[in-house]
Amino acid sequence: MDEPFTLVERSGKHEKPHHLFKDLVNCTSAPSADHDLQYLVALRKANPELIVTTCPEGNAPLRAFAAAGFAKCEVDMNDDYASWRGYNSPSRRSEHGSVGENLDYARFHYQWSGEDFILYLVQGVQYILKEQQGKEHVLGPSTITDNLIRAVGDWRNTLSEVIWVYDGYWTQSHGLWKEVQKASWDKVILDEGMKDELVNVAHKFFDSEAIYRDLGVPWKRGLLFHGPPGNGKTISTRALMLSLDQRKDPVRSLYVKDAPYTYDIRQVFQQARSQAPCMLILEDVETIVTPDTRSYFFNEMDGLENNDGLFIVASTNFLDRLDPGLSKRPSRFDRKYLFPNPNEHERTLYCEFWRQKLKTNKSIVFPKKLCPAMAHITDLFSFAFLQECFVATLLLMAQEGSAAVGDGKACDSDNLDDYELWVVFKKQAEVLRKEVLGRKTKQSQLLQWVGGDEMTASSSQDSSPPVQRRPTHCHGCQASQQARAAGKGWRADELLPSLSGKYEYINPAAYQLR
């Protein structure tokens, strides 16, 4: 028979058990408004001969700078060390996960440029201790520490193989940079004249600073991509990003995913000016320039601040919903490019693109004669619908097995129905056509409601209310969100990234790209 569980104490003395809850209450109930100030005072008291400099890790990541080989950073194991460790899921299911760490407290010995520092990291805030030099006051600032922070900031600002992404705050994305490397112009099916013009207008802009200055006009330009969804606006933008990144003097790209408030628009343009010359990408611009932000956005574009070197590319699926100040004023977006549904020749080229992709697959018979036939039966299809037709066809053939795929032997029949790929593709095209026609009917009804006849650039209407994007939920606290809405210039998750992301474990090998 099981006996009730009892704790056997090893000590002979009877001591009261330790209650961690009391420690929790003591720590969270203290009359402290600012922990950082308490830590600063404590460090100054313990090290009266040293200058203590406080710097958020997100602003100048000293550990990442050292990990990149520009400094040495060693943990002082004679002091305490506190961190959370957890599992990082793999980016792909076939890969293995990793164990990451979120550091709450540690003390380091830091060496840079022949100088030694003491570095404390406490919940995302760095406390850098350095002896006084010359006539420096113990309260600071320390010239050598400032030089270190400047070096870290300059290094972070010039990281290669990253793209700046704004989604409530700026981050550097290596993943997006890798995706951009796949988007060469060779893979973009587009009118050749339009493709050449897009490449030339971008490169000529960045080569013409002196010409703009000689003419006495601001060195800035804006392009507006518009048209039905799924017709190459995004892939063309990425191809443009790649071609500019491959210049002898690479041009940076800044990608804006979401900027619903005036605070966000201010952050976007401040960063763009600091990175100029650069390309600033505003995808779905109708969700950024809303009735609440239009005046502020126009002031940032046309105001007194220097926007030299800004090449702005905006895109929209709904030109008729854009504010006339964007769609009709040339000084903001002086060139508009329509990305319509592909014509039959462009659809044939796209089918040929897929034929080349499948050329190495010996189990699929895909003769050249199928390309014009496929293009002919997909009238009104966007590139996105064409891609869906191919993907659905191949998936269905794979599911049906060898009977549908065949043995890969060549077939010289003039009867297209003798080719299994054509038979399946034709059936999928019939299914998708119903959806295409359904969307076209809905678009016609919408255009009748706003007073338009066709969805073309010439029938732009401003009577349709702009699309309102849902409020963004950032990683910060509710007070931070309210402060951003009010246009204040601070963000809790910018100053204390390890607090706001406490439950997101960080891979130590990759934290320099956070």
TITORTI-393976 format. One record per residue (C-alpha): residue number from 1; residue in one letter; chain; y, x, z. Coordinates in nm, 2 decimals. Layout:
<sites>
(NUM,a,A,(Y,X,Z))
...
</sites>
This chain:
<sites>
(1,m,A,(0.00,0.00,0.00))
(2,d,A,(0.34,0.14,-0.10))
(3,e,A,(0.57,0.24,0.18))
(4,p,A,(0.95,0.18,0.17))
(5,f,A,(1.15,0.47,0.03))
(6,t,A,(1.31,0.69,0.30))
(7,l,A,(1.53,1.00,0.27))
(8,v,A,(1.39,1.29,0.47))
(9,e,A,(1.68,1.52,0.58))
(10,r,A,(1.61,1.89,0.60))
(11,s,A,(1.88,1.97,0.85))
(12,g,A,(1.81,1.92,1.21))
(13,k,A,(2.16,1.81,1.27))
(14,h,A,(2.25,1.45,1.21))
(15,e,A,(2.55,1.45,0.97))
(16,k,A,(2.72,1.16,0.81))
(17,p,A,(2.63,1.13,0.44))
(18,h,A,(2.89,1.23,0.19))
(19,h,A,(3.05,0.94,0.01))
(20,l,A,(3.19,1.03,-0.33))
(21,f,A,(3.36,0.69,-0.34))
(22,k,A,(3.60,0.81,-0.07))
(23,d,A,(3.69,1.11,-0.28))
(24,l,A,(3.76,0.88,-0.57))
(25,v,A,(3.98,0.66,-0.37))
(26,n,A,(4.17,0.96,-0.23))
(27,c,A,(4.23,1.11,-0.57))
(28,t,A,(4.34,0.78,-0.74))
(29,s,A,(4.55,0.65,-0.46))
(30,a,A,(4.77,0.95,-0.40))
(31,p,A,(5.15,0.89,-0.46))
(32,s,A,(5.16,1.11,-0.77))
(33,a,A,(5.36,1.01,-1.08))
(34,d,A,(5.29,1.32,-1.29))
(35,h,A,(4.98,1.54,-1.24))
(36,d,A,(5.12,1.80,-1.47))
(37,l,A,(5.42,1.85,-1.25))
(38,q,A,(5.19,1.89,-0.95))
(39,y,A,(4.98,2.16,-1.13))
(40,l,A,(5.29,2.34,-1.24))
(41,v,A,(5.43,2.36,-0.89))
(42,a,A,(5.09,2.47,-0.75))
(43,l,A,(5.05,2.75,-1.01))
(44,r,A,(5.41,2.88,-0.95))
(45,k,A,(5.34,2.88,-0.57))
(46,a,A,(5.01,3.07,-0.62))
(47,n,A,(5.16,3.32,-0.87))
(48,p,A,(5.53,3.37,-0.78))
(49,e,A,(5.56,3.68,-1.00))
(50,l,A,(5.44,3.51,-1.32))
(51,i,A,(5.61,3.28,-1.56))
(52,v,A,(5.41,2.96,-1.61))
(53,t,A,(5.45,2.79,-1.95))
(54,t,A,(5.30,2.44,-2.01))
(55,c,A,(5.19,2.35,-2.36))
(56,p,A,(4.97,2.06,-2.48))
(57,e,A,(4.65,2.19,-2.64))
(58,g,A,(4.70,1.94,-2.93))
(59,n,A,(5.03,2.11,-3.01))
(60,a,A,(4.92,2.47,-3.01))
(61,p,A,(4.54,2.51,-2.96))
(62,l,A,(4.50,2.86,-2.82))
(63,r,A,(4.12,2.84,-2.80))
(64,a,A,(4.10,2.74,-3.17))
(65,f,A,(4.33,3.03,-3.26))
(66,a,A,(4.10,3.27,-3.07))
(67,a,A,(3.78,3.11,-3.23))
(68,a,A,(3.94,3.19,-3.57))
(69,g,A,(3.94,3.56,-3.48))
(70,f,A,(4.32,3.60,-3.41))
(71,a,A,(4.28,3.65,-3.03))
(72,k,A,(4.02,3.69,-2.75))
(73,c,A,(3.95,3.41,-2.50))
(74,e,A,(3.70,3.46,-2.22))
(75,v,A,(3.61,3.21,-1.95))
(76,d,A,(3.68,3.34,-1.60))
(77,m,A,(3.35,3.26,-1.42))
(78,n,A,(3.50,3.34,-1.08))
(79,d,A,(3.69,3.02,-1.10))
(80,d,A,(3.57,2.66,-1.12))
(81,y,A,(3.46,2.51,-1.45))
(82,a,A,(3.44,2.14,-1.52))
(83,s,A,(3.34,1.97,-1.85))
(84,w,A,(3.16,1.67,-2.00))
(85,r,A,(2.87,1.74,-2.23))
(86,g,A,(2.72,1.49,-2.47))
(87,y,A,(2.54,1.42,-2.79))
(88,n,A,(2.72,1.44,-3.13))
(89,s,A,(2.55,1.21,-3.38))
(90,p,A,(2.49,1.38,-3.72))
(91,s,A,(2.69,1.28,-4.02))
(92,r,A,(2.37,1.20,-4.21))
(93,r,A,(2.06,1.04,-4.06))
(94,s,A,(1.84,1.32,-4.21))
(95,e,A,(2.03,1.58,-4.02))
(96,h,A,(2.01,1.69,-3.66))
(97,g,A,(2.27,1.60,-3.40))
(98,s,A,(2.43,1.85,-3.17))
(99,v,A,(2.55,1.89,-2.81))
(100,g,A,(2.93,1.89,-2.77))
(101,e,A,(3.16,1.96,-2.48))
(102,n,A,(3.48,1.80,-2.36))
(103,l,A,(3.65,2.06,-2.13))
(104,d,A,(3.84,1.92,-1.83))
(105,y,A,(3.91,2.24,-1.64))
(106,a,A,(3.87,2.61,-1.69))
(107,r,A,(4.04,2.94,-1.64))
(108,f,A,(4.05,3.20,-1.92))
(109,h,A,(4.14,3.56,-1.98))
(110,y,A,(4.34,3.56,-2.30))
(111,q,A,(4.44,3.86,-2.52))
(112,w,A,(4.67,3.85,-2.82))
(113,s,A,(4.86,4.12,-3.00))
(114,g,A,(4.80,4.37,-2.72))
(115,e,A,(4.92,4.14,-2.45))
(116,d,A,(4.71,3.98,-2.16))
(117,f,A,(4.76,3.63,-2.04))
(118,i,A,(4.60,3.39,-1.78))
(119,l,A,(4.52,3.06,-1.94))
(120,y,A,(4.44,2.74,-1.75))
(121,l,A,(4.32,2.44,-1.94))
(122,v,A,(4.34,2.11,-1.74))
(123,q,A,(4.26,1.79,-1.91))
(124,g,A,(4.41,1.88,-2.25))
(125,v,A,(4.71,2.07,-2.11))
(126,q,A,(4.74,2.45,-2.13))
(127,y,A,(4.91,2.65,-1.85))
(128,i,A,(4.99,3.00,-1.98))
(129,l,A,(5.07,3.26,-1.72))
(130,k,A,(5.25,3.59,-1.81))
(131,e,A,(5.45,3.85,-1.61))
(132,q,A,(5.82,3.87,-1.65))
(133,q,A,(5.98,4.10,-1.90))
(134,g,A,(6.32,4.26,-1.86))
(135,k,A,(6.57,4.01,-1.72))
(136,e,A,(6.35,3.70,-1.77))
(137,h,A,(6.37,3.45,-1.48))
(138,v,A,(6.05,3.35,-1.31))
(139,l,A,(6.11,2.99,-1.42))
(140,g,A,(6.10,3.11,-1.78))
(141,p,A,(6.09,3.10,-2.06))
(142,s,A,(5.86,3.39,-2.14))
(143,t,A,(5.95,3.55,-2.48))
(144,i,A,(5.60,3.68,-2.53))
(145,t,A,(5.44,3.34,-2.45))
(146,d,A,(5.68,3.17,-2.69))
(147,n,A,(5.58,3.42,-2.96))
(148,l,A,(5.21,3.34,-2.90))
(149,i,A,(5.28,2.96,-2.93))
(150,r,A,(5.48,3.02,-3.25))
(151,a,A,(5.19,3.23,-3.39))
(152,v,A,(4.94,2.96,-3.31))
(153,g,A,(5.16,2.69,-3.46))
(154,d,A,(5.22,2.88,-3.78))
(155,w,A,(4.85,2.95,-3.81))
(156,r,A,(4.76,2.59,-3.76))
(157,n,A,(5.03,2.48,-4.01))
(158,t,A,(4.88,2.71,-4.28))
(159,l,A,(4.51,2.62,-4.25))
(160,s,A,(4.33,2.61,-4.58))
(161,e,A,(4.06,2.37,-4.68))
(162,v,A,(4.22,2.08,-4.50))
(163,i,A,(4.43,1.78,-4.59))
(164,w,A,(4.68,1.62,-4.36))
(165,v,A,(4.59,1.26,-4.29))
(166,y,A,(4.82,1.01,-4.11))
(167,d,A,(4.65,0.71,-3.93))
(168,g,A,(4.88,0.65,-3.63))
(169,y,A,(4.91,1.03,-3.59))
(170,w,A,(4.86,1.34,-3.80))
(171,t,A,(4.52,1.51,-3.82))
(172,q,A,(4.38,1.77,-4.05))
(173,s,A,(4.07,1.66,-4.24))
(174,h,A,(3.82,1.90,-4.38))
(175,g,A,(3.59,1.62,-4.48))
(176,l,A,(3.85,1.46,-4.71))
(177,w,A,(3.92,1.81,-4.86))
(178,k,A,(3.55,1.84,-4.95))
(179,e,A,(3.56,1.49,-5.12))
(180,v,A,(3.87,1.59,-5.32))
(181,q,A,(3.68,1.90,-5.46))
(182,k,A,(3.44,1.65,-5.64))
(183,a,A,(3.72,1.47,-5.81))
(184,s,A,(3.80,1.68,-6.12))
(185,w,A,(3.98,1.53,-6.42))
(186,d,A,(3.67,1.57,-6.62))
(187,k,A,(3.50,1.30,-6.42))
(188,v,A,(3.80,1.05,-6.46))
(189,i,A,(3.76,0.80,-6.74))
(190,l,A,(4.11,0.73,-6.84))
(191,d,A,(4.33,0.71,-7.15))
(192,e,A,(4.37,1.07,-7.26))
(193,g,A,(4.74,1.04,-7.32))
(194,m,A,(4.79,0.89,-6.97))
(195,k,A,(4.57,1.15,-6.81))
(196,d,A,(4.76,1.44,-6.97))
(197,e,A,(5.09,1.29,-6.87))
(198,l,A,(4.99,1.25,-6.51))
(199,v,A,(4.88,1.62,-6.49))
(200,n,A,(5.20,1.74,-6.67))
(201,v,A,(5.45,1.54,-6.48))
(202,a,A,(5.31,1.67,-6.15))
(203,h,A,(5.29,2.03,-6.25))
(204,k,A,(5.63,2.03,-6.42))
(205,f,A,(5.79,1.88,-6.11))
(206,f,A,(5.67,2.17,-5.89))
(207,d,A,(5.77,2.42,-6.16))
(208,s,A,(6.12,2.29,-6.20))
(209,e,A,(6.30,2.34,-5.87))
(210,a,A,(6.56,2.56,-6.03))
(211,i,A,(6.63,2.31,-6.31))
(212,y,A,(6.69,2.03,-6.05))
(213,r,A,(6.93,2.25,-5.86))
(214,d,A,(7.12,2.35,-6.18))
(215,l,A,(7.16,1.99,-6.26))
(216,g,A,(7.28,1.91,-5.91))
(217,v,A,(7.01,1.63,-5.85))
(218,p,A,(6.77,1.60,-5.56))
(219,w,A,(6.44,1.78,-5.62))
(220,k,A,(6.22,1.47,-5.56))
(221,r,A,(6.02,1.23,-5.76))
(222,g,A,(5.80,0.92,-5.72))
(223,l,A,(5.51,0.77,-5.91))
(224,l,A,(5.37,0.42,-5.87))
(225,f,A,(5.01,0.35,-5.96))
(226,h,A,(4.93,-0.02,-6.00))
(227,g,A,(4.67,-0.25,-6.15))
(228,p,A,(4.36,-0.44,-6.05))
(229,p,A,(4.13,-0.28,-5.79))
(230,g,A,(3.85,-0.05,-5.90))
(231,n,A,(4.01,0.10,-6.21))
(232,g,A,(4.07,0.46,-6.11))
(233,k,A,(4.39,0.47,-5.90))
(234,t,A,(4.22,0.65,-5.61))
(235,i,A,(4.00,0.88,-5.82))
(236,s,A,(4.31,0.98,-6.03))
(237,t,A,(4.50,1.05,-5.71))
(238,r,A,(4.22,1.27,-5.58))
(239,a,A,(4.20,1.46,-5.91))
(240,l,A,(4.57,1.52,-5.90))
(241,m,A,(4.53,1.65,-5.54))
(242,l,A,(4.26,1.89,-5.66))
(243,s,A,(4.46,2.02,-5.96))
(244,l,A,(4.77,2.08,-5.74))
(245,d,A,(4.55,2.26,-5.48))
(246,q,A,(4.42,2.49,-5.74))
(247,r,A,(4.76,2.62,-5.85))
(248,k,A,(4.85,2.98,-5.80))
(249,d,A,(5.08,2.87,-5.52))
(250,p,A,(4.88,2.57,-5.39))
(251,v,A,(5.06,2.25,-5.33))
(252,r,A,(4.96,2.06,-5.01))
(253,s,A,(4.87,1.69,-5.01))
(254,l,A,(4.95,1.45,-4.73))
(255,y,A,(4.76,1.13,-4.72))
(256,v,A,(4.89,0.82,-4.54))
(257,k,A,(4.63,0.56,-4.44))
(258,d,A,(4.83,0.34,-4.21))
(259,a,A,(5.20,0.34,-4.11))
(260,p,A,(5.29,-0.01,-3.98))
(261,y,A,(5.59,0.07,-3.76))
(262,t,A,(5.92,0.25,-3.81))
(263,y,A,(5.80,0.52,-3.57))
(264,d,A,(5.51,0.59,-3.81))
(265,i,A,(5.73,0.61,-4.11))
(266,r,A,(5.95,0.85,-3.93))
(267,q,A,(5.65,1.07,-3.84))
(268,v,A,(5.53,1.06,-4.20))
(269,f,A,(5.86,1.18,-4.36))
(270,q,A,(5.92,1.44,-4.09))
(271,q,A,(5.58,1.59,-4.15))
(272,a,A,(5.63,1.57,-4.53))
(273,r,A,(5.96,1.75,-4.51))
(274,s,A,(5.81,2.02,-4.30))
(275,q,A,(5.53,2.08,-4.55))
(276,a,A,(5.75,2.05,-4.87))
(277,p,A,(5.70,2.12,-5.15))
(278,c,A,(5.41,1.88,-5.12))
(279,m,A,(5.26,1.56,-5.26))
(280,l,A,(5.29,1.26,-5.02))
(281,i,A,(5.03,0.98,-5.10))
(282,l,A,(5.10,0.63,-4.98))
(283,e,A,(4.79,0.42,-5.06))
(284,d,A,(4.83,0.04,-5.06))
(285,v,A,(5.21,0.09,-5.02))
(286,e,A,(5.26,-0.29,-4.98))
(287,t,A,(5.11,-0.26,-4.63))
(288,i,A,(5.35,0.01,-4.53))
(289,v,A,(5.67,-0.13,-4.67))
(290,t,A,(5.69,-0.47,-4.50))
(291,p,A,(5.99,-0.69,-4.42))
(292,d,A,(6.01,-0.53,-4.08))
(293,t,A,(6.01,-0.17,-4.21))
(294,r,A,(6.17,-0.19,-4.56))
(295,s,A,(6.52,-0.08,-4.46))
(296,y,A,(6.39,0.21,-4.25))
(297,f,A,(6.16,0.32,-4.53))
(298,f,A,(6.44,0.31,-4.79))
(299,n,A,(6.67,0.51,-4.55))
(300,e,A,(6.40,0.78,-4.52))
(301,m,A,(6.36,0.80,-4.90))
(302,d,A,(6.73,0.78,-4.99))
(303,g,A,(6.92,0.88,-4.67))
(304,l,A,(7.11,1.18,-4.57))
(305,e,A,(6.81,1.40,-4.48))
(306,n,A,(6.69,1.66,-4.73))
(307,n,A,(6.38,1.54,-4.92))
(308,d,A,(6.37,1.83,-5.17))
(309,g,A,(6.02,1.91,-5.28))
(310,l,A,(5.87,1.56,-5.21))
(311,f,A,(5.65,1.43,-5.49))
(312,i,A,(5.55,1.08,-5.37))
(313,v,A,(5.26,0.89,-5.52))
(314,a,A,(5.22,0.53,-5.41))
(315,s,A,(4.95,0.29,-5.52))
(316,t,A,(4.91,-0.09,-5.50))
(317,n,A,(4.67,-0.35,-5.63))
(318,f,A,(4.95,-0.61,-5.62))
(319,l,A,(5.27,-0.51,-5.80))
(320,d,A,(5.40,-0.86,-5.77))
(321,r,A,(5.39,-0.84,-5.40))
(322,l,A,(5.60,-0.53,-5.37))
(323,d,A,(5.96,-0.54,-5.25))
(324,p,A,(6.19,-0.52,-5.55))
(325,g,A,(6.35,-0.22,-5.39))
(326,l,A,(6.02,-0.03,-5.46))
(327,s,A,(5.91,-0.18,-5.79))
(328,k,A,(6.24,-0.21,-5.97))
(329,r,A,(6.47,0.07,-5.84))
(330,p,A,(6.41,0.38,-6.06))
(331,s,A,(6.55,0.63,-5.81))
(332,r,A,(6.26,0.57,-5.58))
(333,f,A,(5.96,0.54,-5.81))
(334,d,A,(6.09,0.64,-6.15))
(335,r,A,(5.76,0.62,-6.33))
(336,k,A,(5.50,0.34,-6.31))
(337,y,A,(5.15,0.37,-6.44))
(338,l,A,(4.93,0.07,-6.50))
(339,f,A,(4.56,0.11,-6.45))
(340,p,A,(4.42,-0.20,-6.63))
(341,n,A,(4.06,-0.30,-6.68))
(342,p,A,(3.90,-0.05,-6.92))
(343,n,A,(3.88,-0.14,-7.29))
(344,e,A,(3.55,-0.12,-7.48))
(345,h,A,(3.60,0.24,-7.58))
(346,e,A,(3.67,0.35,-7.22))
(347,r,A,(3.36,0.14,-7.11))
(348,t,A,(3.16,0.33,-7.37))
(349,l,A,(3.28,0.66,-7.23))
(350,y,A,(3.19,0.55,-6.88))
(351,c,A,(2.84,0.45,-6.99))
(352,e,A,(2.81,0.79,-7.16))
(353,f,A,(2.91,0.95,-6.82))
(354,w,A,(2.62,0.77,-6.66))
(355,r,A,(2.38,0.88,-6.94))
(356,q,A,(2.47,1.24,-6.88))
(357,k,A,(2.42,1.19,-6.50))
(358,l,A,(2.07,1.06,-6.57))
(359,k,A,(1.98,1.32,-6.83))
(360,t,A,(1.77,1.52,-6.59))
(361,n,A,(1.58,1.22,-6.47))
(362,k,A,(1.27,1.23,-6.70))
(363,s,A,(1.14,0.89,-6.59))
(364,i,A,(1.44,0.70,-6.74))
(365,v,A,(1.48,0.65,-7.12))
(366,f,A,(1.86,0.62,-7.19))
(367,p,A,(1.94,0.68,-7.56))
(368,k,A,(2.29,0.72,-7.68))
(369,k,A,(2.27,0.39,-7.87))
(370,l,A,(2.27,0.19,-7.54))
(371,c,A,(2.62,0.30,-7.44))
(372,p,A,(2.82,0.09,-7.70))
(373,a,A,(2.59,-0.20,-7.64))
(374,m,A,(2.64,-0.19,-7.26))
(375,a,A,(3.02,-0.16,-7.31))
(376,h,A,(3.02,-0.46,-7.54))
(377,i,A,(2.85,-0.70,-7.29))
(378,t,A,(3.08,-0.59,-7.00))
(379,d,A,(3.41,-0.72,-7.12))
(380,l,A,(3.66,-0.78,-6.84))
(381,f,A,(3.46,-0.54,-6.60))
(382,s,A,(3.66,-0.29,-6.40))
(383,f,A,(3.52,0.06,-6.35))
(384,a,A,(3.41,-0.05,-6.00))
(385,f,A,(3.21,-0.34,-6.15))
(386,l,A,(3.06,-0.11,-6.42))
(387,q,A,(2.95,0.13,-6.14))
(388,e,A,(2.80,-0.16,-5.95))
(389,c,A,(2.61,-0.27,-6.26))
(390,f,A,(2.45,0.07,-6.30))
(391,v,A,(2.37,0.12,-5.93))
(392,a,A,(2.21,-0.23,-5.91))
(393,t,A,(2.01,-0.16,-6.23))
(394,l,A,(1.87,0.17,-6.11))
(395,l,A,(1.79,0.03,-5.76))
(396,l,A,(1.60,-0.26,-5.91))
(397,m,A,(1.41,-0.03,-6.14))
(398,a,A,(1.32,0.19,-5.85))
(399,q,A,(1.21,-0.11,-5.64))
(400,e,A,(0.99,-0.24,-5.92))
(401,g,A,(0.82,0.10,-5.95))
(402,s,A,(0.67,0.27,-6.25))
(403,a,A,(0.63,-0.05,-6.45))
(404,a,A,(1.01,-0.07,-6.49))
(405,v,A,(1.09,0.29,-6.50))
(406,g,A,(0.83,0.39,-6.75))
(407,d,A,(0.68,0.72,-6.83))
(408,g,A,(1.00,0.87,-6.97))
(409,k,A,(0.86,0.91,-7.32))
(410,a,A,(1.12,0.88,-7.60))
(411,c,A,(1.15,0.55,-7.78))
(412,d,A,(1.29,0.52,-8.13))
(413,s,A,(1.29,0.15,-8.16))
(414,d,A,(1.60,-0.02,-8.30))
(415,n,A,(1.53,-0.32,-8.08))
(416,l,A,(1.73,-0.27,-7.76))
(417,d,A,(1.50,-0.50,-7.57))
(418,d,A,(1.23,-0.24,-7.60))
(419,y,A,(1.42,-0.03,-7.35))
(420,e,A,(1.36,-0.13,-6.99))
(421,l,A,(1.70,0.01,-6.88))
(422,w,A,(1.88,-0.22,-7.12))
(423,v,A,(1.68,-0.52,-7.02))
(424,v,A,(1.76,-0.47,-6.65))
(425,f,A,(2.12,-0.37,-6.71))
(426,k,A,(2.18,-0.69,-6.92))
(427,k,A,(2.05,-0.91,-6.64))
(428,q,A,(2.26,-0.74,-6.38))
(429,a,A,(2.57,-0.77,-6.61))
(430,e,A,(2.51,-1.15,-6.63))
(431,v,A,(2.50,-1.18,-6.25))
(432,l,A,(2.81,-0.97,-6.20))
(433,r,A,(3.00,-1.16,-6.48))
(434,k,A,(2.99,-1.47,-6.27))
(435,e,A,(3.17,-1.28,-5.99))
(436,v,A,(3.42,-1.13,-6.24))
(437,l,A,(3.51,-1.47,-6.38))
(438,g,A,(3.53,-1.62,-6.03))
(439,r,A,(3.78,-1.35,-5.93))
(440,k,A,(3.98,-1.41,-6.25))
(441,t,A,(4.00,-1.78,-6.17))
(442,k,A,(4.13,-1.71,-5.82))
(443,q,A,(4.39,-1.47,-5.95))
(444,s,A,(4.51,-1.73,-6.20))
(445,q,A,(4.55,-1.98,-5.92))
(446,l,A,(4.74,-1.73,-5.71))
(447,l,A,(4.97,-1.64,-5.99))
(448,q,A,(5.04,-2.01,-6.06))
(449,w,A,(5.13,-2.05,-5.70))
(450,v,A,(5.38,-1.76,-5.71))
(451,g,A,(5.52,-1.87,-6.04))
(452,g,A,(5.37,-1.60,-6.27))
(453,d,A,(5.16,-1.63,-6.59))
(454,e,A,(4.98,-1.29,-6.61))
(455,m,A,(4.90,-1.01,-6.37))
(456,t,A,(5.11,-0.75,-6.56))
(457,a,A,(5.39,-0.52,-6.47))
(458,s,A,(5.64,-0.73,-6.66))
(459,s,A,(5.57,-1.04,-6.45))
(460,s,A,(5.65,-0.89,-6.11))
(461,q,A,(5.75,-1.16,-5.86))
(462,d,A,(5.90,-1.12,-5.52))
(463,s,A,(5.83,-1.48,-5.40))
(464,s,A,(5.49,-1.39,-5.27))
(465,p,A,(5.51,-1.27,-4.91))
(466,p,A,(5.40,-0.91,-4.86))
(467,v,A,(5.05,-0.86,-4.70))
(468,q,A,(5.07,-0.81,-4.33))
(469,r,A,(4.84,-0.55,-4.19))
(470,r,A,(4.68,-0.60,-3.86))
(471,p,A,(4.82,-0.40,-3.57))
(472,t,A,(4.67,-0.06,-3.54))
(473,h,A,(4.47,0.02,-3.23))
(474,c,A,(4.52,0.39,-3.17))
(475,h,A,(4.32,0.60,-2.93))
(476,g,A,(4.61,0.60,-2.68))
(477,c,A,(4.67,0.35,-2.40))
(478,q,A,(4.84,0.01,-2.43))
(479,a,A,(5.17,0.15,-2.30))
(480,s,A,(5.16,0.42,-2.57))
(481,q,A,(5.10,0.15,-2.83))
(482,q,A,(5.40,-0.05,-2.70))
(483,a,A,(5.62,0.26,-2.70))
(484,r,A,(5.53,0.32,-3.06))
(485,a,A,(5.62,-0.04,-3.15))
(486,a,A,(5.95,0.01,-2.99))
(487,g,A,(6.01,0.32,-3.19))
(488,k,A,(6.00,0.57,-2.90))
(489,g,A,(5.91,0.93,-2.98))
(490,w,A,(5.61,0.99,-2.75))
(491,r,A,(5.24,0.92,-2.77))
(492,a,A,(5.00,0.97,-2.48))
(493,d,A,(4.72,1.07,-2.70))
(494,e,A,(4.93,1.33,-2.87))
(495,l,A,(5.02,1.50,-2.54))
(496,l,A,(4.68,1.46,-2.37))
(497,p,A,(4.41,1.44,-2.65))
(498,s,A,(4.12,1.51,-2.41))
(499,l,A,(4.22,1.22,-2.19))
(500,s,A,(4.25,0.96,-2.47))
(501,g,A,(3.93,1.08,-2.63))
(502,k,A,(3.73,1.14,-2.31))
(503,y,A,(3.42,0.97,-2.44))
(504,e,A,(3.43,1.15,-2.78))
(505,y,A,(3.24,1.47,-2.73))
(506,i,A,(3.37,1.76,-2.94))
(507,n,A,(3.15,2.01,-3.11))
(508,p,A,(3.28,2.35,-2.99))
(509,a,A,(3.21,2.51,-3.33))
(510,a,A,(3.44,2.27,-3.51))
(511,y,A,(3.71,2.18,-3.26))
(512,q,A,(3.97,2.39,-3.44))
(513,l,A,(3.99,2.13,-3.71))
(514,r,A,(4.06,1.83,-3.48))
</sites>
